[in-house]
Amino acid sequence: MLKNLLILSTLFSCTTKVVQLKREPKTSPIKEEPIILSKYGNKIGILEFQFKSGVVLITSKNKLFQKVNLKATSFDKFELIDWDFDGLKDISILQEEGSGGKVYEVWNYNEDKNQFIFNKDISNQFVEIDSLKQRIVFHYREGWQLEVWSYCKYKENKLVLDYAKKVERWDDQKRNSWIKTSTQKIINGKEVIKADSLIVKG
């Protein structure tokens, strides 16, 4: 039925295209004052985070807990965000911000291993967080003609697709402007795809 519908698996997924950041390294504007969190996890009492020249030093009771060597070459902001909704803040380095969203380097706290682990699924991509519905939103954009949102949830510590939306725009030979909206949902374990096309300017 949906003969003309093409859903690209690389777009409608929770491991979307990695953004290659090629900006020149710059002096970090991040303040080096420590950030302190109390009652952090079951194995730790208080953690103190301090950013210094591409390294996050984490201490507990004045002793080094972990040294995180960041992979990023540019740093716009250092934040602590709970990306996996486990109630524990994760290291988040904002690298870029634009119309496509924000790009972070993320290190999740793993309570079993008692350390912060690099999150390759979220890092270096345009991503947002939906705290209300506990979803990670991947945003992919190719100028005016294509835009994709993939809404993913954590299940058994893995990101799985919950809902996706793709918007395509183009002009035909008669100078009509078209817009096509495709959606993908997972309902009772089954994939449901819908698509609508209409002329927005003739």
Long-range contacts (C-beta under 8 A, 24 or more apart in sequence): 2-193, 2-195, 4-195, 4-197, 5-182, 5-193, 5-195, 7-164, 7-166, 7-182, 7-184, 7-193, 11-140, 11-148, 11-150, 11-164, 11-166, 12-148, 12-150, 12-161, 12-164, 12-166, 12-184, 13-150, 13-161, 14-121, 14-136, 14-138, 14-150, 14-152, 14-159, 14-160, 14-161, 15-121, 15-159, 16-125, 16-138, 16-140, 16-148, 16-150, 17-125, 17-140, 18-124, 18-125, 19-96, 19-103, 19-124, 19-125, 19-126, 20-124, 21-72, 21-73, 21-74, 21-95, 21-96, 21-103, 21-124, 23-73, 23-74, 23-96, 24-73, 24-74, 25-73, 25-74, 26-74, 28-53, 28-54, 28-75, 29-75, 29-76, 29-77, 30-75, 30-76, 30-77, 30-78, 35-78, 35-80, 37-80, 37-89, 40-88, 40-89, 40-109, 41-88, 41-109, 41-111, 41-114, 42-111, 43-111, 43-114, 44-114, 49-78, 49-80, 49-91, 51-75, 51-78, 56-91, 56-107, 58-116, 66-115, 66-116, 68-107, 68-116, 70-105, 71-105, 71-118, 71-123, 72-105, 81-106, 81-129, 83-108, 83-119, 83-122, 83-129, 83-136, 84-108, 84-154, 84-157, 85-131, 85-134, 85-154, 86-111, 90-116, 90-119, 91-116, 95-124, 98-126, 99-141, 100-126, 100-139, 100-140, 100-141, 101-126, 101-127, 101-128, 101-137, 101-139, 102-126, 102-127, 102-128, 103-127, 121-159, 122-159, 135-162, 144-169, 145-169, 145-170, 160-186, 161-186, 162-186, 174-202, 176-201, 176-202, 177-201, 177-202
